Amino acid sequence: MKYSFGAKTWQHVSQEAQELIGKLLVRQGSRMTAEHALEHSWIKQKAPKAPGLRSSSLINRMQQFQAANRFKKVALQVIASEMDDSSGNALREVFHALDKNGDGLLTFSELKSGLEEAGMGDVTPKMQQLMSGIDVDETGTIDYTEFLSSALNPDVYEKEDILWSAFQRFDRDGSGKISKAELAAVFHRQPATDGIDDSSRSDVVNDIFKDVDRNGDGEIDFDEFKIMMRRSSSVSD
C-alpha cells in the first residue's frame, strides 16, 4: 500500500501523528491493535484531550450516549458531523484501530474485539446493548460520525458556541425556540431504518418535551437545550 504525507492537509500534522497513521494504513495482519494505538506516544502525550482516551473513559461516554434521549443523540451527531476533524482526530485514530477491515464501519465483532484488546475484559454481556445505542440509524454497523458523537469528550461539545450552532440547526424558523413541529421534522428526516414509524414519532417528541421543556411553555429554548446537553444520563449496569 502506497501513500504520501506531502499534501497541504498534512503539513501541520506532527511526525508522531503521521507515524501512528502510517502504522494503521497497513494490511490487517500487520496493523497495530487498538490497545497499542491507545498506548502510542502521540495519543498519550500530544493528542487533544489525551487523558480522556483511556478505554474505560470511552466505554463510559458510549454508555452515557446510549442512555441519552433521542434528541441529545441527534444533536451530538449534528455536532460531530460539523466538527473540524482536528478536534476529534485522536478519536479518528482509535476508530481506525478498531476498524479491522478498513471499510469505514464498525461491526459488533470489531468493536467487541477491539475493546477486549484494550484491556476491558469480556464485554459481550453489555456489548449488544451498547452497540444498538450507538447505532442510531440501526444499520447494524457504526460509522465514524456515530462513533465520534458517542465518544466525544463533554469538554468539547459543551462549549457555548458549539451548542448554539447545533441549536440553530433545529430552530428552523430562527425564533430562538424549538417547537414540537420543528423537532418532529428532524425525526422525519432520519432514515426509514431508525425504528420509529410515523405513528410513534409524536410520542417520542412528546416524551422529549416532558423531559426537556422545563417551564412547560411547549417549546425548547436555548437554556433548556443546554441543560439537556450538559446533563449526565443515568447508566445502568
Backbone bond lengths (Angstrom), bond angles and torsions (degrees), N, CA, C in turn:
res aa  C-N    CA-C-N  psi(-1)  N-CA   C-N-CA  omega(-1)  CA-C   N-CA-C  phi
1 M - - - 1.462 - - 1.526 109.12 -
2 K 1.345 116.77 128.17 1.452 121.04 -179.17 1.528 110.38 -111.42
3 Y 1.319 116.95 139.19 1.454 121.68 177.14 1.520 108.22 -153.23
4 S 1.323 116.20 164.79 1.464 120.68 -177.33 1.519 110.16 -136.84
5 F 1.327 116.70 144.59 1.459 122.28 176.23 1.526 110.58 -105.07
6 G 1.318 116.48 22.52 1.453 119.58 -174.85 1.515 115.42 -83.07
7 A 1.338 117.68 -15.09 1.461 120.63 -176.44 1.521 111.56 -67.29
8 K 1.342 115.84 159.53 1.467 120.82 -179.18 1.520 111.64 -58.16
9 T 1.339 115.82 -30.00 1.460 120.01 -179.46 1.518 111.82 -56.12
10 W 1.346 117.05 -30.70 1.453 121.21 -173.44 1.516 113.97 -99.58
11 Q 1.313 118.39 -2.34 1.464 118.82 -170.93 1.524 113.81 -67.12
12 H 1.338 117.04 -21.87 1.467 119.61 178.84 1.531 111.86 -105.55
13 V 1.327 116.78 8.31 1.464 121.08 179.51 1.520 109.08 -90.18
14 S 1.314 117.33 131.13 1.466 121.37 -175.54 1.521 111.93 -64.33
15 Q 1.327 114.97 158.75 1.458 120.66 177.82 1.527 111.09 -62.50
16 E 1.351 116.34 -36.80 1.464 119.55 179.20 1.520 111.20 -63.53
17 A 1.340 116.62 -41.07 1.461 120.37 178.67 1.524 110.50 -65.97
18 Q 1.339 116.55 -41.63 1.460 119.88 178.35 1.529 110.94 -64.61
19 E 1.312 116.09 -36.84 1.469 119.99 177.79 1.523 110.44 -62.08
20 L 1.341 116.67 -44.57 1.464 120.96 179.35 1.519 110.61 -61.79
21 I 1.330 116.49 -46.31 1.463 120.42 -179.32 1.526 110.28 -61.74
22 G 1.324 115.83 -40.31 1.459 120.29 178.80 1.519 112.03 -60.12
23 K 1.337 116.79 -36.62 1.458 120.62 179.63 1.528 112.10 -74.00
24 L 1.335 115.90 -18.04 1.465 119.87 177.75 1.523 112.19 -91.21
25 L 1.330 116.56 -24.17 1.468 120.92 -177.89 1.528 110.79 -89.45
26 V 1.313 115.41 54.96 1.461 121.67 177.57 1.519 108.53 -133.95
27 R 1.320 116.15 170.17 1.455 119.90 -179.10 1.521 110.55 -65.12
28 Q 1.339 114.85 157.74 1.461 120.83 -170.65 1.525 113.54 -53.37
29 G 1.313 117.94 -40.68 1.455 120.00 -176.26 1.522 113.87 -64.65
30 S 1.330 116.68 -25.33 1.466 120.69 -177.62 1.520 113.25 -106.87
31 R 1.340 117.34 -3.55 1.463 121.17 -173.66 1.526 111.80 -71.08
32 M 1.304 115.78 142.61 1.454 122.66 176.72 1.532 110.52 -60.09
33 T 1.329 117.65 139.23 1.458 120.82 178.22 1.531 110.57 -75.22
34 A 1.323 116.14 165.33 1.468 120.40 178.37 1.528 110.42 -60.89
35 E 1.330 116.44 -39.08 1.465 119.85 -179.53 1.523 110.93 -62.53
36 H 1.336 116.97 -45.35 1.461 120.50 -179.69 1.529 111.68 -67.77
37 A 1.343 116.06 -35.51 1.471 119.08 178.07 1.524 110.43 -63.35
38 L 1.332 116.83 -41.27 1.461 120.64 179.53 1.524 112.18 -66.59
39 E 1.344 116.51 -23.32 1.460 120.78 -179.45 1.528 112.41 -92.91
40 H 1.328 117.96 -4.59 1.459 120.73 -178.29 1.532 109.93 -60.73
41 S 1.330 116.60 144.62 1.466 121.15 -175.49 1.525 112.83 -59.86
42 W 1.349 117.78 -33.28 1.475 119.09 -179.58 1.513 110.54 -66.51
43 I 1.333 118.10 -44.20 1.457 121.13 179.83 1.523 110.99 -67.98
44 K 1.334 117.32 -40.28 1.459 120.24 -176.43 1.522 113.05 -74.88
45 Q 1.348 117.21 -33.53 1.459 119.48 -170.96 1.522 114.57 -112.39
46 K 1.334 118.36 -32.87 1.447 119.14 -170.42 1.520 115.16 -120.53
47 A 1.323 117.62 -16.50 1.465 119.29 -178.49 1.519 110.63 -67.57
48 P 1.346 117.83 147.53 1.467 120.32 177.74 1.521 111.22 -57.17
49 K 1.348 115.43 131.57 1.454 121.96 178.34 1.527 111.20 58.37
50 A 1.318 117.04 37.58 1.458 120.85 -173.68 1.525 114.17 -52.62
51 P 1.373 120.47 -41.46 1.457 119.13 -178.57 1.523 113.15 -59.36
52 G 1.332 117.01 -23.70 1.461 119.56 -177.63 1.499 114.02 -85.82
53 L 1.362 117.87 5.91 1.452 119.76 -177.18 1.524 112.54 -95.44
54 R 1.306 118.52 7.57 1.445 120.17 177.25 1.524 109.23 -64.87
55 S 1.316 116.48 149.54 1.462 121.43 -175.46 1.524 112.28 -56.41
56 S 1.344 116.43 -41.97 1.456 119.29 -179.04 1.522 111.35 -63.38
57 S 1.348 116.84 -35.11 1.458 120.06 178.40 1.521 111.05 -68.47
58 L 1.338 116.17 -40.27 1.464 119.90 177.88 1.520 110.73 -61.84
59 I 1.328 116.33 -45.32 1.466 120.06 179.32 1.515 110.48 -60.36
60 N 1.339 116.37 -43.41 1.461 120.01 -179.43 1.522 111.47 -62.04
61 R 1.341 117.18 -42.28 1.469 120.06 179.33 1.524 110.81 -66.21
62 M 1.321 116.65 -39.89 1.458 120.03 178.10 1.528 111.17 -63.51
63 Q 1.318 116.04 -38.68 1.464 119.77 177.83 1.526 111.06 -67.52
64 Q 1.330 116.71 -38.42 1.457 120.69 175.72 1.529 110.38 -61.97
65 F 1.325 116.06 -42.29 1.463 121.37 178.61 1.524 110.04 -63.82
66 Q 1.320 116.46 -44.78 1.461 121.70 179.90 1.524 111.19 -57.92
67 A 1.346 116.80 -38.60 1.463 121.19 -176.42 1.525 113.58 -83.13
68 A 1.335 117.56 -10.89 1.467 121.02 -177.49 1.519 111.44 -70.92
69 N 1.338 116.30 158.10 1.458 118.95 175.86 1.536 110.01 -72.81
70 R 1.318 115.40 165.43 1.465 120.18 -173.02 1.531 112.17 -62.56
71 F 1.318 117.36 -32.94 1.457 121.22 -179.72 1.530 110.38 -63.54
72 K 1.330 117.12 -45.75 1.461 120.46 -179.85 1.520 110.43 -64.85
73 K 1.328 117.81 -38.19 1.463 120.50 178.49 1.525 110.95 -61.77
74 V 1.328 116.37 -45.89 1.465 119.95 -179.94 1.528 110.16 -65.48
75 A 1.346 116.88 -40.21 1.464 120.77 178.96 1.527 110.78 -61.99
76 L 1.324 117.15 -41.09 1.466 120.48 178.41 1.524 111.20 -66.58
77 Q 1.324 117.07 -33.63 1.461 119.59 175.91 1.527 110.83 -67.21
78 V 1.332 116.38 -38.29 1.463 120.26 175.75 1.524 110.06 -60.45
79 I 1.335 116.06 -46.60 1.463 120.68 179.83 1.522 110.61 -62.10
80 A 1.324 116.78 -45.57 1.461 120.81 -178.64 1.522 111.72 -63.12
81 S 1.322 117.06 -39.75 1.461 120.77 -176.98 1.525 112.36 -70.56
82 E 1.340 117.40 -22.89 1.461 120.98 -176.72 1.529 112.96 -101.75
83 M 1.331 116.98 -2.99 1.458 119.47 -176.83 1.508 111.40 -71.85
84 D 1.336 115.40 141.68 1.459 121.25 165.35 1.524 106.07 -61.92
85 D 1.321 116.96 125.37 1.461 118.48 -171.69 1.520 113.25 -61.93
86 S 1.338 118.33 -16.54 1.461 119.51 176.91 1.521 111.27 -64.64
87 S 1.355 116.72 -20.76 1.461 120.36 179.05 1.518 111.76 -77.98
88 G 1.320 116.77 -20.22 1.455 119.34 -178.13 1.508 113.04 -128.52
89 N 1.347 117.00 18.89 1.455 117.93 -172.49 1.525 113.16 -68.37
90 A 1.330 118.59 -25.28 1.456 119.45 175.50 1.524 109.58 -65.12
91 L 1.331 116.42 -39.78 1.461 120.42 177.42 1.533 110.90 -69.02
92 R 1.326 116.73 -30.66 1.469 118.68 176.56 1.531 110.00 -62.91
93 E 1.334 117.27 -38.96 1.460 119.57 178.84 1.525 110.60 -65.88
94 V 1.336 117.00 -38.85 1.461 120.46 176.43 1.531 109.51 -62.92
95 F 1.342 116.35 -42.44 1.471 120.65 178.92 1.525 110.00 -59.67
96 H 1.330 117.05 -46.55 1.462 120.47 -179.86 1.528 110.99 -62.68
97 A 1.337 116.80 -37.16 1.464 119.83 179.20 1.525 111.03 -66.02
98 L 1.330 117.19 -36.16 1.462 121.22 178.61 1.524 111.70 -74.87
99 D 1.327 116.12 -31.11 1.469 122.05 -176.15 1.533 109.28 -78.60
100 K 1.323 116.20 81.60 1.464 122.18 -170.80 1.524 113.06 -59.46
101 N 1.337 118.02 -39.67 1.463 118.96 -176.20 1.527 113.09 -94.18
102 G 1.334 116.90 0.96 1.454 121.24 173.91 1.509 115.62 67.28
103 D 1.347 117.76 25.76 1.474 119.57 -178.51 1.524 113.19 -91.80
104 G 1.347 117.21 2.82 1.459 120.27 178.83 1.512 114.19 82.90
105 L 1.333 116.83 8.65 1.465 121.92 -179.67 1.528 109.43 -135.00
106 L 1.321 116.33 141.31 1.457 120.77 176.27 1.519 109.69 -100.17
107 T 1.329 116.09 126.77 1.454 120.94 174.57 1.525 109.17 -93.32
108 F 1.315 115.30 171.77 1.461 120.70 176.87 1.530 110.32 -55.60
109 S 1.323 116.66 -47.82 1.465 120.21 -175.48 1.519 111.85 -67.92
110 E 1.341 117.94 -36.18 1.463 121.01 178.76 1.525 110.89 -66.36
111 L 1.324 116.84 -44.40 1.462 120.19 -179.88 1.516 110.34 -66.49
112 K 1.312 116.19 -43.69 1.465 120.94 -179.92 1.524 111.31 -62.00
113 S 1.334 116.99 -51.32 1.468 119.66 -177.40 1.519 111.58 -66.11
114 G 1.338 116.84 -36.67 1.456 120.30 179.79 1.515 112.04 -64.40
115 L 1.328 117.05 -43.50 1.458 120.67 179.97 1.525 111.27 -69.29
116 E 1.326 116.38 -35.48 1.460 118.99 177.10 1.530 110.87 -68.59
117 E 1.343 116.97 -38.16 1.459 120.87 176.26 1.528 111.03 -63.29
118 A 1.336 116.01 -29.69 1.468 120.42 -179.13 1.518 112.18 -82.92
119 G 1.335 116.60 8.73 1.454 120.27 173.03 1.508 115.45 92.01
120 M 1.357 117.55 20.44 1.460 120.15 -178.61 1.521 112.85 -89.17
121 G 1.343 117.38 1.07 1.458 120.13 -179.28 1.520 111.03 74.81
122 D 1.339 116.39 -159.58 1.458 121.02 179.64 1.527 109.45 -78.95
123 V 1.341 115.99 107.65 1.469 120.34 -176.45 1.520 112.10 -99.11
124 T 1.349 117.45 8.07 1.464 121.23 -175.89 1.527 113.79 -54.75
125 P 1.344 119.41 -46.35 1.468 119.28 -175.00 1.524 114.52 -55.72
126 K 1.340 117.82 -37.04 1.455 119.61 -176.56 1.531 112.90 -103.63
127 M 1.336 117.57 -6.66 1.454 119.89 -171.12 1.526 113.39 -67.27
128 Q 1.343 118.09 -41.21 1.459 119.11 -178.00 1.522 111.02 -63.00
129 Q 1.337 116.97 -41.27 1.463 120.82 177.98 1.516 110.80 -66.42
130 L 1.328 116.36 -40.70 1.463 120.82 179.08 1.520 110.51 -64.56
131 M 1.316 116.22 -44.05 1.458 121.76 -179.44 1.521 111.13 -60.88
132 S 1.339 116.95 -45.98 1.463 120.01 -178.51 1.521 111.26 -67.40
133 G 1.327 117.41 -29.76 1.457 120.47 178.79 1.514 112.85 -71.32
134 I 1.337 117.05 -30.20 1.461 121.50 179.57 1.516 111.17 -85.48
135 D 1.339 116.58 -33.91 1.462 122.93 -178.06 1.528 109.61 -76.74
136 V 1.338 115.82 75.39 1.463 121.65 -172.51 1.520 112.28 -61.28
137 D 1.322 118.43 -38.45 1.467 120.07 -178.26 1.530 113.15 -88.32
138 E 1.339 116.14 4.34 1.467 123.14 174.58 1.529 113.50 53.41
139 T 1.328 116.12 48.32 1.459 120.54 176.47 1.527 111.76 -91.49
140 G 1.339 116.33 -9.93 1.453 120.03 -177.19 1.520 113.17 91.80
141 T 1.332 116.67 -3.38 1.460 122.46 177.12 1.526 108.66 -136.72
142 I 1.331 116.32 165.13 1.465 121.97 179.77 1.521 108.26 -116.14
143 D 1.342 117.13 119.99 1.459 119.58 176.37 1.531 109.43 -87.40
144 Y 1.333 116.41 177.69 1.460 119.54 -173.78 1.531 112.55 -63.42
145 T 1.336 117.08 -40.75 1.466 119.48 -179.36 1.519 111.03 -63.52
146 E 1.324 117.30 -41.08 1.468 120.44 177.34 1.528 110.29 -63.85
147 F 1.319 116.91 -43.37 1.459 120.38 179.05 1.523 110.79 -62.85
148 L 1.331 116.18 -47.39 1.463 120.23 -178.43 1.523 111.56 -62.31
149 S 1.336 116.73 -42.89 1.465 119.57 -178.75 1.523 111.83 -64.58
150 S 1.338 116.97 -30.58 1.469 120.24 -179.42 1.530 112.36 -84.14
151 A 1.333 116.96 -19.61 1.464 120.54 -173.06 1.525 114.01 -110.40
152 L 1.337 117.83 -2.87 1.459 120.92 -178.05 1.527 112.20 -59.83
153 N 1.312 115.09 139.40 1.459 120.71 173.40 1.531 108.78 -70.33
154 P 1.327 118.71 129.50 1.468 120.25 177.99 1.517 113.47 -54.03
155 D 1.343 117.58 -29.28 1.462 120.28 177.78 1.522 111.64 -59.88
156 V 1.339 116.29 -23.79 1.463 121.14 178.62 1.524 110.87 -83.16
157 Y 1.339 117.21 -53.90 1.464 119.03 -171.45 1.529 114.48 -85.55
158 E 1.330 118.63 -10.87 1.458 119.50 -179.69 1.528 113.40 -86.81
159 K 1.311 117.86 2.94 1.461 120.56 177.45 1.527 110.01 -65.76
160 E 1.322 114.67 142.85 1.474 120.83 -174.26 1.529 112.49 -56.01
161 D 1.344 117.33 -46.27 1.458 119.65 -175.92 1.527 112.34 -67.64
162 I 1.320 116.70 -35.10 1.460 120.50 178.98 1.529 110.18 -69.07
163 L 1.327 116.48 -42.69 1.464 119.98 178.37 1.528 111.17 -65.34
164 W 1.330 116.86 -38.78 1.469 120.12 179.66 1.529 111.02 -64.63
165 S 1.324 116.19 -40.86 1.464 120.20 178.23 1.528 110.85 -62.14
166 A 1.339 116.49 -41.91 1.465 120.19 178.20 1.525 111.14 -67.00
167 F 1.331 116.38 -41.96 1.470 120.99 -179.87 1.524 110.77 -58.01
168 Q 1.312 116.18 -40.91 1.464 120.22 -178.55 1.525 112.51 -64.77
169 R 1.318 117.12 -26.22 1.456 119.99 177.71 1.526 111.55 -66.62
170 F 1.323 116.48 -28.45 1.468 120.66 179.69 1.530 111.86 -91.59
171 D 1.331 116.00 -31.13 1.471 121.64 179.32 1.531 108.76 -81.32
172 R 1.309 116.05 77.48 1.462 121.35 -169.69 1.519 113.30 -68.02
173 D 1.338 118.06 -30.02 1.463 119.30 -178.88 1.526 112.80 -93.26
174 G 1.337 117.46 1.39 1.456 121.11 177.16 1.513 114.93 68.86
175 S 1.318 116.75 24.35 1.466 120.79 -177.09 1.526 112.88 -80.23
176 G 1.332 116.89 -11.98 1.455 119.98 -175.83 1.512 112.47 89.10
177 K 1.338 116.51 3.81 1.458 121.60 177.91 1.521 109.21 -142.82
178 I 1.328 116.11 150.45 1.454 122.06 178.82 1.516 108.44 -102.82
179 S 1.317 116.37 121.49 1.462 121.27 179.66 1.526 110.47 -88.66
180 K 1.321 115.46 168.18 1.460 119.30 176.20 1.520 110.73 -62.78
181 A 1.317 116.62 -36.91 1.464 120.53 -179.84 1.525 110.51 -64.92
182 E 1.326 116.79 -39.84 1.470 120.18 179.62 1.522 110.90 -66.67
183 L 1.327 117.10 -41.40 1.455 119.88 179.45 1.528 110.63 -68.85
184 A 1.330 116.91 -40.56 1.463 120.43 177.74 1.519 110.90 -61.35
185 A 1.344 116.91 -36.44 1.465 120.80 179.53 1.518 110.94 -64.02
186 V 1.333 116.74 -35.82 1.466 120.64 177.47 1.519 109.96 -62.85
187 F 1.329 116.54 -46.03 1.459 120.17 -178.61 1.518 111.88 -68.01
188 H 1.318 117.22 -31.42 1.462 120.55 177.44 1.522 111.21 -66.64
189 R 1.359 116.30 -26.26 1.460 119.33 -179.99 1.521 112.30 -85.15
190 Q 1.345 117.36 -7.08 1.455 120.30 177.02 1.526 109.50 -69.39
191 P 1.337 118.01 154.73 1.464 120.72 -179.15 1.516 112.76 -55.83
192 A 1.321 116.45 150.12 1.462 121.22 -179.06 1.525 112.07 -62.79
193 T 1.348 116.53 -17.76 1.463 120.76 -178.94 1.526 112.60 -84.51
194 D 1.330 117.56 8.06 1.468 118.73 -174.69 1.514 113.64 -75.23
195 G 1.331 118.27 -0.40 1.451 121.19 175.41 1.508 114.70 81.34
196 I 1.318 118.10 5.24 1.469 121.25 -179.98 1.515 108.58 -119.01
197 D 1.343 117.04 116.72 1.460 119.14 178.57 1.523 109.46 -87.66
198 D 1.328 115.71 170.98 1.463 120.55 -175.12 1.522 112.84 -59.18
199 S 1.319 116.73 -35.79 1.461 120.05 -176.46 1.521 112.80 -70.14
200 S 1.339 116.35 -25.59 1.465 118.61 -177.85 1.524 113.75 -98.91
201 R 1.339 117.45 -10.37 1.462 119.52 -178.93 1.526 111.61 -61.93
202 S 1.314 117.17 -38.99 1.461 119.63 -179.54 1.519 110.85 -63.33
203 D 1.343 116.79 -34.84 1.467 119.86 177.36 1.522 110.52 -66.44
204 V 1.337 116.24 -39.66 1.460 120.71 178.23 1.523 110.12 -62.22
205 V 1.335 116.27 -45.98 1.468 121.31 -179.96 1.520 110.37 -62.15
206 N 1.321 117.20 -44.87 1.468 120.67 -179.77 1.528 111.16 -61.63
207 D 1.335 116.61 -40.73 1.467 119.94 178.59 1.529 111.02 -64.27
208 I 1.334 116.25 -40.05 1.459 120.07 178.40 1.524 110.71 -63.04
209 F 1.324 116.97 -43.76 1.461 120.01 -179.57 1.527 111.50 -65.56
210 K 1.326 117.65 -36.02 1.461 120.08 176.05 1.527 110.74 -61.16
211 D 1.323 115.32 -33.31 1.459 121.36 -177.38 1.528 112.66 -83.16
212 V 1.336 116.84 -38.02 1.460 121.01 -168.99 1.529 113.49 -102.81
213 D 1.320 117.96 -34.92 1.476 122.17 -176.95 1.520 109.67 -76.19
214 R 1.316 115.60 84.01 1.465 121.42 -170.62 1.524 113.71 -68.91
215 N 1.344 118.23 -31.50 1.468 119.04 -179.49 1.524 112.71 -94.31
216 G 1.332 116.66 -0.09 1.455 120.88 173.74 1.511 115.66 67.54
217 D 1.339 117.97 26.60 1.461 119.52 -178.64 1.528 113.31 -90.13
218 G 1.344 116.40 3.80 1.450 119.91 177.34 1.518 114.15 84.14
219 E 1.353 117.17 8.21 1.458 121.93 177.37 1.531 108.76 -141.37
220 I 1.315 115.75 159.73 1.462 121.00 179.19 1.523 108.40 -111.13
221 D 1.333 116.36 114.90 1.464 119.38 178.90 1.530 109.58 -90.45
222 F 1.323 116.25 177.48 1.461 120.02 -173.99 1.525 111.97 -65.14
223 D 1.331 118.08 -37.65 1.461 120.68 178.89 1.530 110.60 -62.81
224 E 1.328 116.88 -41.27 1.466 120.71 178.73 1.534 110.50 -67.09
225 F 1.327 116.00 -38.35 1.457 121.03 176.98 1.525 110.54 -62.13
226 K 1.334 117.27 -43.78 1.466 121.29 179.82 1.525 111.09 -63.15
227 I 1.319 116.50 -40.99 1.463 119.81 179.15 1.518 110.22 -60.69
228 M 1.342 116.80 -43.50 1.468 120.76 178.79 1.522 110.97 -61.58
229 M 1.336 116.36 -45.63 1.450 120.04 -175.42 1.529 112.78 -70.26
230 R 1.332 117.07 -28.06 1.468 121.03 -177.38 1.513 113.40 -95.78
231 R 1.327 116.27 -1.74 1.446 120.73 -178.16 1.533 110.61 -86.94
232 S 1.324 116.91 133.68 1.463 120.35 176.63 1.517 109.21 -75.25
233 S 1.325 115.12 140.30 1.463 120.25 178.32 1.519 109.81 -88.43
234 S 1.330 116.13 150.74 1.456 120.29 177.28 1.516 108.85 -74.21
235 V 1.328 115.87 129.23 1.449 121.35 -178.94 1.509 108.67 -115.24
236 S 1.326 116.09 123.29 1.465 120.34 178.77 1.518 109.47 -99.85
237 D 1.335 116.74 145.57 1.476 120.92 179.67 1.520 110.51 -77.60
